[in-house]
Amino acid sequence: MPTTSPCLLIDLDDTLVERTAAFTRWARDVVGEVDGSPADLAWLVEADASGYTPRADLAGRMRDRFALEEPVDALVDRLLYEHVRYVTPADGVVARLDALRSAGWRVVVVTNGTERQQAMKLDGTGLGELVDGVVVSEAVGVAKPDARIFTRALEVAGAATEGGWMVGDHPRADVEGGRAAGLLTGWVSRGREWVGGSEPTVTARTTALVLDAVADAVAAA
């Protein structure tokens, strides 16, 4: 039987952790290796598309732009794992997760990516100790915004859909996907304007502020 505790499903990259900042630091290293320019750095960060560009595609484009002899498979491994050493928790999320779980919330990470890469981020930042479970697209065979990944996360949380929340930074994968799965939604805008259809239940610039708004909304219900 599902728990009556409030349930939070939450994205990992650029929500709980600063993934794009970490990738940018790594990209700077790579561009330095090839004596590239600031334009090369800007190109690589844009081409990465916050991790949504398939890694093999990006590796091939890097080989072409930087005249690399490194095999595509080796570059894919670098793209997947080398930036992880630079990953840090988003400001304020550790305190918010502590507070939510102390208040009885069930918290499950829902993330697209490989199991190894996402486990490295959670272990390296210590965030894995602050959640009740993790659902990774590679492990379950479906990715956000597919409703099935949210259903699986709710099962891990032992929670019902009603009253559950999905928080993340990606308008389609996190907000529209969460809404389609029957969840309330929180959008980490990072200063962007909402340009989709129905707006998220709550919106704020940072993850910490979104989590504050979620907690306030539940307390006021």
N, C-alpha and C positions, 0 to 999 in steps of 0.2 A: 504494500500500500504506500503511495507517495507520501512523503513527509509534508507537514504543514508549515515547515520553516520556509522563510523567503529564499528564493533561488536566484542567483546571478550567474549567467553565462557571460564570459568575457573573452574578447580577442587578445592575442598575444602581441603581434608585431605592430608597433606604433600605437599601441594602446597600453598594455602593461609594460612593455619595454620600448626603448628608443631604437628601433631597428634601422630607420633611414639614416639617422645620425651615425650609427655604427657602420653602415654600408659606406657612407660618405668618407669616413676616416679610412676605411680599407681601400676605397677607390683612389684616395689620395696617394696611398702607398703604391698601388699598382701603376698609376700614372707617373709617379716618380721613377719607378723601375724602367720605364720606357722613355724617360726624358720628355714626357708629354707636357701639354700646355693647360692653362686654366680652362680653355674651351674643351679639351679632352676630358677633363674632370667633370665639367658640366654635362657633357654628352653621356658619360658613363652613368652618372646618377640618374639622368632623365631616362636613359635606355633601360635601366633597372626597373623603373615603374613601381617602386616600393616593393619589389620582389615578385610582382605579378607577371613579368616577362618570363616565359619558360627559360630555365637555365641553359639548356643546350642552344637555344636561339641566341641568347645574349653572349654565350661563349663564342659562337661562330662570328657574331658581329664584332666582338673584341679582337678576334684573330685578324679579321679584315682591317679594322681601323688601325691597330697597333702593329701589324705585320708580325704577329706572334707565331712561333713555331710549335708552341705547346699544344699537345693534342686536345681536342674538344673535351674529352672525358676528364682530363686533368684540370682543365679550366672550370668545368662544372663543379668538381669537388672544391676548388678554391672559392668559387662563388657561393657554394652552399655553406661552407664551414669557416673560412678564414676570418670573415667579419665578426663572427660570434664573440671573439675575444674582446671586442669593443662594446658589446651590448651592455647597457645599464638599465635599471628600472626607471620608468617614468617618474617624474617628481611627485611625491606624495602618495604613491600607490601602496607602498608597504604599510604605512600608517592606516590607510583606508581599508585595506584587506584585513588587517588586524582587528580594526573596529567592527567591520561587518561580521566577521566570523565570531567575535566575542558576543555580538548581538544575536547570534543564532543563524546567520545566513549560511546557506550552502553555496560554495563558489567553485565553478568548473570552467577551466580554460577550453575554448573552442578555437582551433587554429588550423589554417591550411599550411601544408608543408610536409617535410620529412620528419619521421619520428626522431631520428638521431639529432638533427639540427635543432628542433624545438626543445628536446630534452636538454641539450647543451645550454640553451638560453635560460631555461628554468633552473637548472642546477647551478649555472655560473652566477646567476643573480640572487639565488636563494629564494626566488618566488615559488618554486615548486613546493616548498614547505608551508606556504601560506594559502594553498588551495586544496579543495577536496578531491579533485580529479582533473584529468587532462584528456581531451579528445582531439586527435590529430587526423587530418584528412587521409594521409597515407595509410594509417592503421585501419580506418573504417571503410575505406574505398569510396567515399563521397566527400565532396568539398563544399564549403560555403559558396554560394547561397542555397544549396540543396537543403530542403527542410529535414532530410533524414539525419544530417549531422547534428542538428539541434535536438532532434528527438533522442538521438543516442546520448547526447550530453545530459539531457534531462533524466534519462535512465541512470546514468552514472551518479547524478546528484540525488537520485531517489525522489524527484520532485515532479509535480504536475505542471502542465503548460500554463494553466491559469495563474496569473499573478507573477509569472516568471519574467525575468529581464534578460535582454541581450545588449551588451555594451561593446562598441568598437568604433574604429575610425573610418571604415570603408562603407560608403553609402549603399552599395549594392550587396556586397557579401555579408556585411554585418547588420545593417539597418533593414534593408528590404528583405533580406533573407530571414532575419529574426522575426520581422512582422509577419511574413508569410507563414512562418511556423507557429504563429499565435502568441508571440511574446511581446511584451512591452519593450521599447527600445531606447537606448541612450547613445547619442552620437558624439564622438570626440571630434569636434570640428577643426581644431588647429587653425582657427581664424577663417575657415572657408564658409561660403554661403551655401545653404541647402538649395539644390536645384532639381531634386527629384520630385516625386509625387507627394504623397502624404508625408508630413513632417514627422521626425522622431518624437517619441513621447517627451524626452528631455534632450537638450543640447547644451554643451558648454565647450569652451576652448580646449581644456585639458582633461585628462582622464580623472584626476583627483576631483575636479569640479563636477564632472558628470556623476561620479560615484556619490558625491555629496547630494546632488540633486535627486538621484535615485533613492537614497536613504530617506531624504526629506519627503519624497512623494509617497513612499510606503508608510512612513510614520503618520502622514496626514490622511491616509486612506481610511 
